[in-house]
Amino acid sequence: MNPTEKLNEAKQIILDIEKEMLETHEFCPYEIAYTIKSIDSAIEFFEKEKDLVKAD
């Protein structure tokens, strides 16, 4: 499993937690959204890095 796949898996887990919190507690800490944003940035980084390696 490459880094992007691992990050996507982690993101899905966090999205599931976010959904569950919204359903059970009717709120979600901002840290969860911040974490999802950070994972998206990391995925973007690894995708760009992969494209650069292919270009060489």
MDTraj code that builds the backbone (N, CA, C; nanometers):
import mdtraj as md
import numpy as np

residues = "MET ASN PRO THR GLU LYS LEU ASN GLU ALA LYS GLN ILE ILE LEU ASP ILE GLU LYS GLU MET LEU GLU THR HIS GLU PHE CYS PRO TYR GLU ILE ALA TYR THR ILE LYS SER ILE ASP SER ALA ILE GLU PHE PHE GLU LYS GLU LYS ASP LEU VAL LYS ALA ASP".split()
xyz = np.array([
    [0.0861, -0.1174, 0.0000],
    [0.0000, 0.0000, 0.0000],
    [0.0910, 0.1241, 0.0000],
    [0.0676, 0.2127, -0.0962],
    [0.1511, 0.3329, -0.1038],
    [0.0983, 0.4412, -0.0084],
    [0.1769, 0.5491, 0.0107],
    [0.1356, 0.6542, 0.1053],
    [0.0000, 0.7162, 0.0739],
    [-0.0289, 0.7369, -0.0531],
    [-0.1572, 0.7977, -0.0898],
    [-0.2737, 0.7079, -0.0506],
    [-0.2588, 0.5782, -0.0731],
    [-0.3651, 0.4844, -0.0354],
    [-0.3841, 0.4821, 0.1163],
    [-0.2745, 0.4858, 0.1893],
    [-0.2834, 0.4879, 0.3360],
    [-0.3525, 0.6151, 0.3844],
    [-0.3175, 0.7275, 0.3239],
    [-0.3802, 0.8535, 0.3626],
    [-0.5291, 0.8549, 0.3294],
    [-0.5651, 0.8013, 0.2142],
    [-0.7071, 0.7929, 0.1788],
    [-0.7831, 0.7033, 0.2761],
    [-0.7202, 0.5960, 0.3195],
    [-0.7834, 0.5074, 0.4176],
    [-0.8012, 0.5795, 0.5514],
    [-0.6994, 0.6517, 0.5930],
    [-0.7086, 0.7279, 0.7178],
    [-0.8172, 0.8348, 0.7076],
    [-0.8238, 0.9011, 0.5927],
    [-0.9259, 1.0039, 0.5728],
    [-1.0657, 0.9446, 0.5837],
    [-1.0854, 0.8275, 0.5260],
    [-1.2165, 0.7640, 0.5320],
    [-1.2547, 0.7293, 0.6756],
    [-1.1598, 0.6827, 0.7527],
    [-1.1858, 0.6517, 0.8938],
    [-1.2275, 0.7776, 0.9684],
    [-1.1563, 0.8865, 0.9439],
    [-1.1878, 1.0124, 1.0120],
    [-1.3237, 1.0658, 0.9665],
    [-1.3554, 1.0513, 0.8383],
    [-1.4878, 1.0928, 0.7903],
    [-1.5984, 1.0111, 0.8564],
    [-1.5735, 0.8825, 0.8773],
    [-1.6716, 0.7981, 0.9464],
    [-1.6909, 0.8443, 1.0904],
    [-1.5812, 0.8795, 1.1557],
    [-1.5895, 0.9303, 1.2937],
    [-1.6665, 1.0615, 1.2969],
    [-1.6363, 1.1492, 1.2010],
    [-1.7065, 1.2772, 1.1935],
    [-1.8570, 1.2550, 1.1780],
    [-1.8949, 1.1666, 1.0884],
    [-2.0369, 1.1371, 1.0651],
    [-2.1029, 1.0831, 1.1920],
    [-2.0346, 0.9913, 1.2585],
    [-2.0896, 0.9332, 1.3808],
    [-2.1058, 1.0386, 1.4899],
    [-2.0085, 1.1266, 1.5034],
    [-2.0182, 1.2319, 1.6053],
    [-2.1340, 1.3266, 1.5758],
    [-2.1514, 1.3601, 1.4486],
    [-2.2618, 1.4489, 1.4133],
    [-2.3966, 1.3834, 1.4407],
    [-2.4043, 1.2529, 1.4176],
    [-2.5294, 1.1813, 1.4417],
    [-2.5572, 1.1622, 1.5905],
    [-2.4549, 1.1344, 1.6687],
    [-2.4766, 1.1029, 1.8101],
    [-2.4661, 1.2240, 1.9025],
    [-2.3768, 1.3170, 1.8709],
    [-2.3548, 1.4324, 1.9590],
    [-2.4010, 1.5649, 1.8992],
    [-2.4374, 1.5609, 1.7717],
    [-2.4820, 1.6787, 1.6986],
    [-2.3770, 1.7894, 1.6923],
    [-2.2511, 1.7537, 1.7046],
    [-2.1405, 1.8467, 1.6848],
    [-2.0162, 1.7648, 1.6525],
    [-1.9175, 1.8357, 1.6037],
    [-1.7913, 1.7708, 1.5726],
    [-1.6797, 1.8710, 1.6006],
    [-1.5767, 1.8310, 1.6737],
    [-1.4666, 1.9236, 1.7026],
    [-1.3985, 1.9723, 1.5743],
    [-1.3569, 2.0985, 1.5750],
    [-1.2931, 2.1547, 1.4558],
    [-1.1641, 2.0818, 1.4207],
    [-1.1022, 2.0175, 1.5181],
    [-0.9780, 1.9445, 1.4915],
    [-0.9971, 1.8346, 1.3869],
    [-1.1161, 1.7785, 1.3817],
    [-1.1427, 1.6727, 1.2835],
    [-1.1399, 1.7313, 1.1425],
    [-1.2044, 1.8434, 1.1219],
    [-1.2010, 1.9081, 0.9906],
    [-1.0591, 1.9512, 0.9561],
    [-0.9854, 2.0008, 1.0531],
    [-0.8461, 2.0414, 1.0317],
    [-0.7620, 1.9207, 0.9908],
    [-0.7859, 1.8071, 1.0546],
    [-0.7122, 1.6849, 1.0223],
    [-0.7436, 1.6393, 0.8801],
    [-0.8691, 1.6453, 0.8414],
    [-0.9076, 1.6073, 0.7052],
    [-0.8388, 1.6990, 0.6044],
    [-0.8357, 1.8287, 0.6340],
    [-0.7685, 1.9238, 0.5453],
    [-0.6190, 1.8917, 0.5355],
    [-0.5570, 1.8574, 0.6464],
    [-0.4150, 1.8229, 0.6466],
    [-0.3886, 1.6959, 0.5655],
    [-0.4764, 1.5982, 0.5791],
    [-0.4611, 1.4749, 0.5009],
    [-0.4759, 1.5050, 0.3525],
    [-0.5724, 1.5900, 0.3159],
    [-0.5881, 1.6287, 0.1760],
    [-0.4612, 1.6948, 0.1226],
    [-0.3986, 1.7792, 0.2037],
    [-0.2735, 1.8436, 0.1622],
    [-0.1621, 1.7411, 0.1436],
    [-0.1557, 1.6440, 0.2323],
    [-0.0547, 1.5399, 0.2204],
    [-0.0775, 1.4542, 0.0965],
    [-0.2025, 1.4215, 0.0680],
    [-0.2344, 1.3445, -0.0524],
    [-0.1911, 1.4230, -0.1765],
    [-0.2222, 1.5505, -0.1777],
    [-0.1833, 1.6350, -0.2906],
    [-0.0308, 1.6368, -0.3065],
    [0.0410, 1.6469, -0.1948],
    [0.1876, 1.6451, -0.1983],
    [0.2399, 1.5166, -0.2613],
    [0.1895, 1.4023, -0.2156],
    [0.2377, 1.2750, -0.2675],
    [0.2001, 1.2555, -0.4137],
    [0.0842, 1.3051, -0.4542],
    [0.0449, 1.2954, -0.5951],
    [0.1385, 1.3781, -0.6828],
    [0.1717, 1.4989, -0.6391],
    [0.2648, 1.5840, -0.7149],
    [0.4038, 1.5201, -0.7199],
    [0.4464, 1.4655, -0.6069],
    [0.5779, 1.4005, -0.6007],
    [0.5832, 1.2822, -0.6982],
    [0.4757, 1.2052, -0.7026],
    [0.4679, 1.0911, -0.7934],
    [0.4769, 1.1367, -0.9384],
    [0.4081, 1.2464, -0.9696],
    [0.4124, 1.3013, -1.1062],
    [0.5518, 1.3503, -1.1419],
    [0.6231, 1.4095, -1.0452],
    [0.7586, 1.4578, -1.0711],
    [0.8535, 1.3427, -1.0957],
    [0.8373, 1.2333, -1.0220],
    [0.9240, 1.1178, -1.0392],
    [0.9007, 1.0545, -1.1764],
    [0.7752, 1.0492, -1.2212],
    [0.7429, 0.9947, -1.3535],
    [0.8055, 1.0793, -1.4642],
    [0.8101, 1.2116, -1.4428],
    [0.8616, 1.3020, -1.5447],
    [1.0134, 1.2860, -1.5627],
    [1.0817, 1.2408, -1.4589],
    [1.2286, 1.2259, -1.4685],
    [1.2657, 1.1049, -1.5391],
])
top = md.Topology()
chain = top.add_chain()
for i, resn in enumerate(residues, 1):
    res = top.add_residue(resn, chain, resSeq=i)
    for name in ("N", "CA", "C"):
        top.add_atom(name, md.element.get_by_symbol(name[0]), res)
traj = md.Trajectory(xyz[None], top)
